[in-house]
Amino acid sequence: MPKPYPEEFREDVVRVARNRGPGVTVEQVAADFGVHAMTLWKWMRRADVDAGTKPGTTGQENSPRHLPRGARAELTMHNSSRELTTAS
C-alpha cells in the first residue's frame, strides 16, 4: 500500500488548484504535482467538508484517531466481535 501524502502537501496542492488561472484544469494541476486528478478532486471535496462549506462528516469526526488510545482499542475490539457475530 502506498504511503499517504503528507497533510501539508495536500493542503498546498488544494490551494494551488483553487487559485488556478483561467484555462488551467484540475487535471493539469494534478499532473504538475504528480497525483491523480481524482485524488485531487477528493482532497478538494474533503477540504470543503472540513471547512464547513459543504455537508458531510469531517475527517476528524470520521476517524477514531481523535479518541484516546484505550477507547480506540476498545472500539476496535467491539467492531471485531461484531463482525464475528454477523459472519456466523
Biopython code that builds the backbone (N, CA, C, O; Angstrom):
import numpy as np
from Bio.PDB.StructureBuilder import StructureBuilder

atoms = [
    (1, "MET", "N", (0.843, -1.179, 0.000)),
    (1, "MET", "CA", (0.000, 0.000, 0.000)),
    (1, "MET", "C", (0.887, 1.242, 0.000)),
    (1, "MET", "O", (1.820, 1.336, 0.798)),
    (2, "PRO", "N", (0.604, 2.200, -0.892)),
    (2, "PRO", "CA", (1.449, 3.392, -0.937)),
    (2, "PRO", "C", (1.284, 4.254, 0.308)),
    (2, "PRO", "O", (0.233, 4.262, 0.950)),
    (3, "LYS", "N", (2.341, 4.973, 0.626)),
    (3, "LYS", "CA", (2.287, 5.891, 1.769)),
    (3, "LYS", "C", (1.362, 7.053, 1.442)),
    (3, "LYS", "O", (1.357, 7.542, 0.312)),
    (4, "PRO", "N", (0.574, 7.504, 2.424)),
    (4, "PRO", "CA", (-0.281, 8.673, 2.172)),
    (4, "PRO", "C", (0.579, 9.935, 2.019)),
    (4, "PRO", "O", (1.666, 10.054, 2.584)),
    (5, "TYR", "N", (0.046, 10.850, 1.242)),
    (5, "TYR", "CA", (0.747, 12.118, 1.070)),
    (5, "TYR", "C", (0.671, 12.908, 2.368)),
    (5, "TYR", "O", (-0.334, 12.836, 3.075)),
    (6, "PRO", "N", (1.719, 13.663, 2.694)),
    (6, "PRO", "CA", (1.683, 14.486, 3.908)),
    (6, "PRO", "C", (0.546, 15.516, 3.825)),
    (6, "PRO", "O", (0.219, 16.007, 2.745)),
    (7, "GLU", "N", (-0.030, 15.823, 4.945)),
    (7, "GLU", "CA", (-1.156, 16.762, 5.011)),
    (7, "GLU", "C", (-0.784, 18.126, 4.440)),
    (7, "GLU", "O", (-1.586, 18.745, 3.741)),
    (8, "GLU", "N", (0.413, 18.592, 4.730)),
    (8, "GLU", "CA", (0.852, 19.900, 4.223)),
    (8, "GLU", "C", (0.903, 19.896, 2.691)),
    (8, "GLU", "O", (0.528, 20.883, 2.058)),
    (9, "PHE", "N", (1.366, 18.791, 2.094)),
    (9, "PHE", "CA", (1.401, 18.665, 0.641)),
    (9, "PHE", "C", (-0.012, 18.726, 0.077)),
    (9, "PHE", "O", (-0.258, 19.430, -0.902)),
    (10, "ARG", "N", (-0.939, 18.000, 0.682)),
    (10, "ARG", "CA", (-2.333, 18.010, 0.227)),
    (10, "ARG", "C", (-2.914, 19.423, 0.261)),
    (10, "ARG", "O", (-3.553, 19.868, -0.692)),
    (11, "GLU", "N", (-2.679, 20.119, 1.375)),
    (11, "GLU", "CA", (-3.200, 21.474, 1.518)),
    (11, "GLU", "C", (-2.626, 22.405, 0.450)),
    (11, "GLU", "O", (-3.344, 23.237, -0.105)),
    (12, "ASP", "N", (-1.333, 22.263, 0.165)),
    (12, "ASP", "CA", (-0.696, 23.103, -0.856)),
    (12, "ASP", "C", (-1.282, 22.831, -2.236)),
    (12, "ASP", "O", (-1.565, 23.765, -2.988)),
    (13, "VAL", "N", (-1.466, 21.558, -2.570)),
    (13, "VAL", "CA", (-2.000, 21.207, -3.884)),
    (13, "VAL", "C", (-3.439, 21.708, -4.020)),
    (13, "VAL", "O", (-3.814, 22.229, -5.070)),
    (14, "VAL", "N", (-4.242, 21.557, -2.972)),
    (14, "VAL", "CA", (-5.626, 22.047, -2.997)),
    (14, "VAL", "C", (-5.640, 23.565, -3.172)),
    (14, "VAL", "O", (-6.440, 24.095, -3.943)),
    (15, "ARG", "N", (-4.761, 24.262, -2.462)),
    (15, "ARG", "CA", (-4.697, 25.724, -2.574)),
    (15, "ARG", "C", (-4.347, 26.142, -4.000)),
    (15, "ARG", "O", (-4.961, 27.060, -4.544)),
    (16, "VAL", "N", (-3.369, 25.479, -4.608)),
    (16, "VAL", "CA", (-2.983, 25.795, -5.986)),
    (16, "VAL", "C", (-4.141, 25.513, -6.937)),
    (16, "VAL", "O", (-4.405, 26.302, -7.844)),
    (17, "ALA", "N", (-4.832, 24.392, -6.734)),
    (17, "ALA", "CA", (-5.959, 24.040, -7.611)),
    (17, "ALA", "C", (-7.083, 25.065, -7.493)),
    (17, "ALA", "O", (-7.709, 25.411, -8.494)),
    (18, "ARG", "N", (-7.340, 25.542, -6.308)),
    (18, "ARG", "CA", (-8.410, 26.526, -6.112)),
    (18, "ARG", "C", (-8.045, 27.895, -6.706)),
    (18, "ARG", "O", (-8.921, 28.635, -7.152)),
    (19, "ASN", "N", (-6.756, 28.221, -6.707)),
    (19, "ASN", "CA", (-6.300, 29.523, -7.209)),
    (19, "ASN", "C", (-5.765, 29.439, -8.638)),
    (19, "ASN", "O", (-5.062, 30.345, -9.087)),
    (20, "ARG", "N", (-6.087, 28.374, -9.348)),
    (20, "ARG", "CA", (-5.563, 28.200, -10.706)),
    (20, "ARG", "C", (-6.116, 29.278, -11.636)),
    (20, "ARG", "O", (-7.210, 29.802, -11.429)),
    (21, "GLY", "N", (-5.358, 29.582, -12.629)),
    (21, "GLY", "CA", (-5.756, 30.607, -13.589)),
    (21, "GLY", "C", (-6.816, 30.112, -14.561)),
    (21, "GLY", "O", (-7.107, 28.918, -14.625)),
    (22, "PRO", "N", (-7.388, 31.038, -15.314)),
    (22, "PRO", "CA", (-8.380, 30.636, -16.309)),
    (22, "PRO", "C", (-7.731, 29.744, -17.367)),
    (22, "PRO", "O", (-6.614, 29.999, -17.817)),
    (23, "GLY", "N", (-8.445, 28.712, -17.745)),
    (23, "GLY", "CA", (-7.933, 27.787, -18.745)),
    (23, "GLY", "C", (-7.075, 26.672, -18.185)),
    (23, "GLY", "O", (-6.683, 25.766, -18.921)),
    (24, "VAL", "N", (-6.773, 26.722, -16.891)),
    (24, "VAL", "CA", (-5.980, 25.664, -16.249)),
    (24, "VAL", "C", (-6.962, 24.716, -15.563)),
    (24, "VAL", "O", (-7.783, 25.139, -14.749)),
    (25, "THR", "N", (-6.867, 23.438, -15.900)),
    (25, "THR", "CA", (-7.800, 22.459, -15.332)),
    (25, "THR", "C", (-7.227, 21.823, -14.070)),
    (25, "THR", "O", (-6.026, 21.878, -13.807)),
    (26, "VAL", "N", (-8.117, 21.225, -13.309)),
    (26, "VAL", "CA", (-7.691, 20.482, -12.120)),
    (26, "VAL", "C", (-6.782, 19.331, -12.545)),
    (26, "VAL", "O", (-5.831, 18.988, -11.843)),
    (27, "GLU", "N", (-7.079, 18.749, -13.683)),
    (27, "GLU", "CA", (-6.256, 17.645, -14.186)),
    (27, "GLU", "C", (-4.816, 18.095, -14.438)),
    (27, "GLU", "O", (-3.873, 17.353, -14.163)),
    (28, "GLN", "N", (-4.650, 19.322, -14.966)),
    (28, "GLN", "CA", (-3.307, 19.847, -15.213)),
    (28, "GLN", "C", (-2.564, 20.097, -13.904)),
    (28, "GLN", "O", (-1.375, 19.801, -13.790)),
    (29, "VAL", "N", (-3.265, 20.638, -12.929)),
    (29, "VAL", "CA", (-2.646, 20.891, -11.621)),
    (29, "VAL", "C", (-2.220, 19.554, -11.001)),
    (29, "VAL", "O", (-1.113, 19.422, -10.478)),
    (30, "ALA", "N", (-3.112, 18.580, -11.070)),
    (30, "ALA", "CA", (-2.791, 17.258, -10.505)),
    (30, "ALA", "C", (-1.557, 16.670, -11.180)),
    (30, "ALA", "O", (-0.664, 16.154, -10.509)),
    (31, "ALA", "N", (-1.510, 16.750, -12.504)),
    (31, "ALA", "CA", (-0.357, 16.215, -13.231)),
    (31, "ALA", "C", (0.931, 16.942, -12.846)),
    (31, "ALA", "O", (1.985, 16.317, -12.726)),
    (32, "ASP", "N", (0.850, 18.252, -12.654)),
    (32, "ASP", "CA", (2.033, 19.025, -12.263)),
    (32, "ASP", "C", (2.595, 18.565, -10.924)),
    (32, "ASP", "O", (3.806, 18.598, -10.709)),
    (33, "PHE", "N", (1.710, 18.135, -10.023)),
    (33, "PHE", "CA", (2.150, 17.693, -8.700)),
    (33, "PHE", "C", (2.343, 16.179, -8.614)),
    (33, "PHE", "O", (2.740, 15.663, -7.569)),
    (34, "GLY", "N", (2.066, 15.472, -9.697)),
    (34, "GLY", "CA", (2.288, 14.031, -9.706)),
    (34, "GLY", "C", (1.236, 13.222, -8.962)),
    (34, "GLY", "O", (1.528, 12.142, -8.449)),
    (35, "VAL", "N", (0.016, 13.739, -8.901)),
    (35, "VAL", "CA", (-1.079, 12.987, -8.273)),
    (35, "VAL", "C", (-2.170, 12.765, -9.317)),
    (35, "VAL", "O", (-2.250, 13.490, -10.309)),
    (36, "HIS", "N", (-2.993, 11.774, -9.089)),
    (36, "HIS", "CA", (-4.102, 11.501, -9.998)),
    (36, "HIS", "C", (-5.163, 12.586, -9.820)),
    (36, "HIS", "O", (-5.378, 13.077, -8.712)),
    (37, "ALA", "N", (-5.821, 12.956, -10.915)),
    (37, "ALA", "CA", (-6.828, 14.020, -10.867)),
    (37, "ALA", "C", (-7.957, 13.683, -9.898)),
    (37, "ALA", "O", (-8.432, 14.566, -9.183)),
    (38, "MET", "N", (-8.396, 12.428, -9.860)),
    (38, "MET", "CA", (-9.477, 12.045, -8.943)),
    (38, "MET", "C", (-9.029, 12.215, -7.489)),
    (38, "MET", "O", (-9.825, 12.587, -6.626)),
    (39, "THR", "N", (-7.773, 11.943, -7.232)),
    (39, "THR", "CA", (-7.243, 12.146, -5.876)),
    (39, "THR", "C", (-7.357, 13.617, -5.492)),
    (39, "THR", "O", (-7.775, 13.940, -4.380)),
    (40, "LEU", "N", (-6.989, 14.500, -6.402)),
    (40, "LEU", "CA", (-7.082, 15.931, -6.117)),
    (40, "LEU", "C", (-8.526, 16.355, -5.921)),
    (40, "LEU", "O", (-8.818, 17.140, -5.018)),
    (41, "TRP", "N", (-9.444, 15.849, -6.755)),
    (41, "TRP", "CA", (-10.865, 16.171, -6.567)),
    (41, "TRP", "C", (-11.345, 15.731, -5.189)),
    (41, "TRP", "O", (-12.110, 16.452, -4.547)),
    (42, "LYS", "N", (-10.913, 14.563, -4.723)),
    (42, "LYS", "CA", (-11.306, 14.074, -3.390)),
    (42, "LYS", "C", (-10.728, 14.961, -2.293)),
    (42, "LYS", "O", (-11.406, 15.259, -1.309)),
    (43, "TRP", "N", (-9.474, 15.383, -2.461)),
    (43, "TRP", "CA", (-8.862, 16.277, -1.475)),
    (43, "TRP", "C", (-9.621, 17.587, -1.404)),
    (43, "TRP", "O", (-9.826, 18.134, -0.320)),
    (44, "MET", "N", (-10.041, 18.096, -2.561)),
    (44, "MET", "CA", (-10.781, 19.355, -2.586)),
    (44, "MET", "C", (-12.147, 19.191, -1.909)),
    (44, "MET", "O", (-12.587, 20.066, -1.163)),
    (45, "ARG", "N", (-12.800, 18.082, -2.173)),
    (45, "ARG", "CA", (-14.098, 17.814, -1.541)),
    (45, "ARG", "C", (-13.938, 17.692, -0.027)),
    (45, "ARG", "O", (-14.742, 18.238, 0.729)),
    (46, "ARG", "N", (-12.897, 16.974, 0.419)),
    (46, "ARG", "CA", (-12.636, 16.796, 1.854)),
    (46, "ARG", "C", (-12.335, 18.145, 2.500)),
    (46, "ARG", "O", (-12.778, 18.403, 3.619)),
    (47, "ALA", "N", (-11.592, 19.005, 1.813)),
    (47, "ALA", "CA", (-11.274, 20.340, 2.351)),
    (47, "ALA", "C", (-12.545, 21.161, 2.517)),
    (47, "ALA", "O", (-12.685, 21.893, 3.497)),
    (48, "ASP", "N", (-13.476, 21.046, 1.568)),
    (48, "ASP", "CA", (-14.751, 21.766, 1.674)),
    (48, "ASP", "C", (-15.556, 21.283, 2.876)),
    (48, "ASP", "O", (-16.131, 22.091, 3.605)),
    (49, "VAL", "N", (-15.601, 19.980, 3.082)),
    (49, "VAL", "CA", (-16.347, 19.423, 4.220)),
    (49, "VAL", "C", (-15.678, 19.844, 5.526)),
    (49, "VAL", "O", (-16.350, 20.268, 6.466)),
    (50, "ASP", "N", (-14.363, 19.725, 5.578)),
    (50, "ASP", "CA", (-13.638, 20.101, 6.799)),
    (50, "ASP", "C", (-13.794, 21.584, 7.119)),
    (50, "ASP", "O", (-13.811, 21.970, 8.288)),
    (51, "ALA", "N", (-13.909, 22.425, 6.071)),
    (51, "ALA", "CA", (-14.087, 23.866, 6.272)),
    (51, "ALA", "C", (-15.532, 24.221, 6.605)),
    (51, "ALA", "O", (-15.818, 25.339, 7.034)),
    (52, "GLY", "N", (-16.438, 23.270, 6.408)),
    (52, "GLY", "CA", (-17.839, 23.520, 6.715)),
    (52, "GLY", "C", (-18.615, 24.154, 5.569)),
    (52, "GLY", "O", (-19.765, 24.552, 5.754)),
    (53, "THR", "N", (-18.011, 24.256, 4.392)),
    (53, "THR", "CA", (-18.707, 24.857, 3.265)),
    (53, "THR", "C", (-19.586, 23.859, 2.515)),
    (53, "THR", "O", (-20.441, 24.257, 1.723)),
    (54, "LYS", "N", (-19.379, 22.568, 2.761)),
    (54, "LYS", "CA", (-20.213, 21.520, 2.171)),
    (54, "LYS", "C", (-20.606, 20.545, 3.271)),
    (54, "LYS", "O", (-19.849, 20.342, 4.220)),
    (55, "PRO", "N", (-21.788, 19.937, 3.150)),
    (55, "PRO", "CA", (-22.214, 18.989, 4.179)),
    (55, "PRO", "C", (-21.404, 17.699, 4.112)),
    (55, "PRO", "O", (-20.905, 17.316, 3.054)),
    (56, "GLY", "N", (-21.286, 17.045, 5.247)),
    (56, "GLY", "CA", (-20.580, 15.770, 5.312)),
    (56, "GLY", "C", (-19.897, 15.613, 6.649)),
    (56, "GLY", "O", (-19.920, 16.509, 7.493)),
    (57, "THR", "N", (-19.288, 14.458, 6.824)),
    (57, "THR", "CA", (-18.567, 14.159, 8.053)),
    (57, "THR", "C", (-17.117, 14.585, 7.879)),
    (57, "THR", "O", (-16.454, 14.166, 6.930)),
    (58, "THR", "N", (-16.630, 15.403, 8.776)),
    (58, "THR", "CA", (-15.252, 15.877, 8.659)),
    (58, "THR", "C", (-14.287, 14.732, 8.898)),
    (58, "THR", "O", (-14.646, 13.707, 9.478)),
    (59, "GLY", "N", (-13.068, 14.918, 8.446)),
    (59, "GLY", "CA", (-12.040, 13.903, 8.649)),
    (59, "GLY", "C", (-11.834, 13.601, 10.120)),
    (59, "GLY", "O", (-11.590, 12.451, 10.485)),
    (60, "GLN", "N", (-11.927, 14.599, 10.961)),
    (60, "GLN", "CA", (-11.764, 14.421, 12.401)),
    (60, "GLN", "C", (-12.897, 13.576, 12.976)),
    (60, "GLN", "O", (-12.654, 12.693, 13.798)),
    (61, "GLU", "N", (-14.121, 13.835, 12.555)),
    (61, "GLU", "CA", (-15.272, 13.080, 13.058)),
    (61, "GLU", "C", (-15.290, 11.663, 12.512)),
    (61, "GLU", "O", (-15.783, 10.749, 13.173)),
    (62, "ASN", "N", (-14.760, 11.475, 11.321)),
    (62, "ASN", "CA", (-14.809, 10.192, 10.641)),
    (62, "ASN", "C", (-13.752, 9.220, 11.149)),
    (62, "ASN", "O", (-13.875, 8.013, 10.939)),
    (63, "SER", "N", (-12.732, 9.717, 11.805)),
    (63, "SER", "CA", (-11.604, 8.899, 12.213)),
    (63, "SER", "C", (-11.625, 8.629, 13.713)),
    (63, "SER", "O", (-11.882, 9.537, 14.504)),
    (64, "PRO", "N", (-11.355, 7.387, 14.108)),
    (64, "PRO", "CA", (-11.279, 7.105, 15.544)),
    (64, "PRO", "C", (-10.000, 7.636, 16.174)),
    (64, "PRO", "O", (-9.798, 7.464, 17.376)),
    (65, "ARG", "N", (-9.121, 8.284, 15.389)),
    (65, "ARG", "CA", (-7.858, 8.794, 15.936)),
    (65, "ARG", "C", (-8.071, 9.881, 16.976)),
    (65, "ARG", "O", (-7.193, 10.133, 17.801)),
    (66, "HIS", "N", (-9.240, 10.531, 16.941)),
    (66, "HIS", "CA", (-9.478, 11.604, 17.903)),
    (66, "HIS", "C", (-9.825, 11.037, 19.282)),
    (66, "HIS", "O", (-9.929, 11.784, 20.256)),
    (67, "LEU", "N", (-10.003, 9.719, 19.361)),
    (67, "LEU", "CA", (-10.306, 9.076, 20.637)),
    (67, "LEU", "C", (-9.013, 8.785, 21.388)),
    (67, "LEU", "O", (-7.959, 8.630, 20.771)),
    (68, "PRO", "N", (-9.084, 8.709, 22.719)),
    (68, "PRO", "CA", (-7.905, 8.291, 23.482)),
    (68, "PRO", "C", (-7.510, 6.869, 23.100)),
    (68, "PRO", "O", (-8.340, 6.098, 22.619)),
    (69, "ARG", "N", (-6.262, 6.528, 23.312)),
    (69, "ARG", "CA", (-5.722, 5.237, 22.894)),
    (69, "ARG", "C", (-6.553, 4.053, 23.402)),
    (69, "ARG", "O", (-6.836, 3.136, 22.631)),
    (70, "GLY", "N", (-6.938, 4.052, 24.642)),
    (70, "GLY", "CA", (-7.721, 2.946, 25.196)),
    (70, "GLY", "C", (-9.090, 2.825, 24.543)),
    (70, "GLY", "O", (-9.584, 1.721, 24.315)),
    (71, "ALA", "N", (-9.697, 3.965, 24.245)),
    (71, "ALA", "CA", (-11.014, 3.949, 23.606)),
    (71, "ALA", "C", (-10.912, 3.423, 22.185)),
    (71, "ALA", "O", (-11.819, 2.735, 21.716)),
    (72, "ARG", "N", (-9.823, 3.734, 21.492)),
    (72, "ARG", "CA", (-9.628, 3.204, 20.133)),
    (72, "ARG", "C", (-9.516, 1.697, 20.179)),
    (72, "ARG", "O", (-10.123, 1.005, 19.362)),
    (73, "ALA", "N", (-8.743, 1.174, 21.130)),
    (73, "ALA", "CA", (-8.575, -0.272, 21.249)),
    (73, "ALA", "C", (-9.912, -0.933, 21.567)),
    (73, "ALA", "O", (-10.237, -1.988, 21.021)),
    (74, "GLU", "N", (-10.675, -0.310, 22.447)),
    (74, "GLU", "CA", (-11.981, -0.853, 22.804)),
    (74, "GLU", "C", (-12.919, -0.840, 21.594)),
    (74, "GLU", "O", (-13.653, -1.803, 21.370)),
    (75, "LEU", "N", (-12.899, 0.226, 20.829)),
    (75, "LEU", "CA", (-13.726, 0.319, 19.634)),
    (75, "LEU", "C", (-13.326, -0.747, 18.619)),
    (75, "LEU", "O", (-14.187, -1.367, 17.994)),
    (76, "THR", "N", (-12.028, -0.959, 18.455)),
    (76, "THR", "CA", (-11.543, -1.978, 17.526)),
    (76, "THR", "C", (-11.999, -3.361, 17.961)),
    (76, "THR", "O", (-12.449, -4.157, 17.136)),
    (77, "MET", "N", (-11.886, -3.654, 19.259)),
    (77, "MET", "CA", (-12.324, -4.964, 19.761)),
    (77, "MET", "C", (-13.825, -5.121, 19.573)),
    (77, "MET", "O", (-14.287, -6.200, 19.202)),
    (78, "HIS", "N", (-14.593, -4.068, 19.822)),
    (78, "HIS", "CA", (-16.042, -4.122, 19.673)),
    (78, "HIS", "C", (-16.410, -4.401, 18.217)),
    (78, "HIS", "O", (-17.260, -5.247, 17.940)),
    (79, "ASN", "N", (-15.776, -3.698, 17.298)),
    (79, "ASN", "CA", (-16.063, -3.896, 15.876)),
    (79, "ASN", "C", (-15.684, -5.297, 15.423)),
    (79, "ASN", "O", (-16.400, -5.905, 14.627)),
    (80, "SER", "N", (-14.555, -5.820, 15.926)),
    (80, "SER", "CA", (-14.132, -7.169, 15.558)),
    (80, "SER", "C", (-15.121, -8.209, 16.042)),
    (80, "SER", "O", (-15.469, -9.131, 15.304)),
    (81, "SER", "N", (-15.579, -8.066, 17.288)),
    (81, "SER", "CA", (-16.529, -9.043, 17.821)),
    (81, "SER", "C", (-17.867, -8.942, 17.095)),
    (81, "SER", "O", (-18.542, -9.953, 16.901)),
    (82, "ARG", "N", (-18.255, -7.738, 16.695)),
    (82, "ARG", "CA", (-19.499, -7.560, 15.955)),
    (82, "ARG", "C", (-19.407, -8.213, 14.580)),
    (82, "ARG", "O", (-20.379, -8.803, 14.108)),
    (83, "GLU", "N", (-18.239, -8.112, 13.930)),
    (83, "GLU", "CA", (-18.050, -8.745, 12.625)),
    (83, "GLU", "C", (-18.122, -10.259, 12.749)),
    (83, "GLU", "O", (-18.689, -10.925, 11.883)),
    (84, "LEU", "N", (-17.553, -10.811, 13.821)),
    (84, "LEU", "CA", (-17.609, -12.248, 14.028)),
    (84, "LEU", "C", (-19.041, -12.708, 14.265)),
    (84, "LEU", "O", (-19.435, -13.778, 13.801)),
    (85, "THR", "N", (-19.812, -11.915, 14.977)),
    (85, "THR", "CA", (-21.194, -12.274, 15.274)),
    (85, "THR", "C", (-22.046, -12.258, 14.006)),
    (85, "THR", "O", (-22.872, -13.148, 13.803)),
    (86, "THR", "N", (-21.854, -11.274, 13.172)),
    (86, "THR", "CA", (-22.667, -11.178, 11.947)),
    (86, "THR", "C", (-22.218, -12.189, 10.896)),
    (86, "THR", "O", (-23.003, -12.551, 10.019)),
    (87, "ALA", "N", (-20.968, -12.651, 10.969)),
    (87, "ALA", "CA", (-20.475, -13.626, 9.998)),
    (87, "ALA", "C", (-21.007, -15.026, 10.276)),
    (87, "ALA", "O", (-21.021, -15.872, 9.382)),
    (88, "SER", "N", (-21.440, -15.277, 11.493)),
    (88, "SER", "CA", (-21.915, -16.614, 11.862)),
    (88, "SER", "C", (-23.267, -16.920, 11.284)),
    (88, "SER", "O", (-23.802, -18.007, 11.504)),
]
sb = StructureBuilder()
sb.init_structure("model")
sb.init_model(0)
sb.init_chain("A")
sb.init_seg("    ")
for serial, (resi, resn, name, xyz) in enumerate(atoms, 1):
    if name == "N":
        sb.init_residue(resn, " ", resi, " ")
    sb.init_atom(name, np.array(xyz, "f"), 0.0, 1.0, " ", f" {name:<3s}", serial, name[0])
structure = sb.get_structure()
